[in-house]
Amino acid sequence: MAKLIATVGGLIICAGIDLLWQSRLQVRYWIETYLKFLSAMWRRQLPARVLSSGANLLPRPGSMQVLLGLGFLLVLGPALLLVSLTLVLYPR
């Protein structure tokens, strides 16, 4: 059972990597936006000044793909791997 869960976790991590690779242009946009937001916070400016145009706040195509890819890669896949590791170490 633990090997099956670990295999599924590994496949989910691979699916997250694939989703992020398919939306690599969107990832670049979100990283740039996040860095602008962080630098505005560092300079103690209002974040609204950085994101002043309303077009930046509209939903972008591919945003859900980035979110799912990050969720699979950083949350769901590793969680399944940790569950399988727990099942191996504590069989009862």
Secondary structure, DSSP 8 states (H G I E B T S, - for coil): -HHHHHHHHHHHHHHHHHHHHHTHHHHHHHHHHHHHHHHHHHTT--HHHHT-SGGGGS--TTHHHHHHHHHIIIIIHHHHHHHHHHHHH---
